Amino acid sequence: MPQELKVPPLLQKSLDASPALSAAFDKLTPGRQREYVGYIADGKQDATRTKRREKVIPWILNGCGLNDKYRSG
């Protein structure tokens, strides 16, 4: 049984504020969702987490994974 994804509060606030972003995030595969959640949550400082969130929002809206540029295909 899959574990429930614990979205960082900073990202959750953005998802709650933007229905388009929330819908795009929900369409991502569970693996891609975990990548984004981990990337933001792993920032040690608030400023880092905020910068990371702002960086990935366009990628989420485009349906891209965090590491897609490194995958061949």
HELIX and SHEET records of a PDB file:
HELIX    1   1 PRO A    9  ALA A   17  1                                   9    
HELIX    2   2 PRO A   19  LYS A   27  1                                   9    
HELIX    3   3 PRO A   30  ALA A   41  1                                  12    
HELIX    4   4 ASP A   46  LEU A   61  1                                  16    
HELIX    5   5 ASP A   68  TYR A   70  5                                   3    
END                                                                             
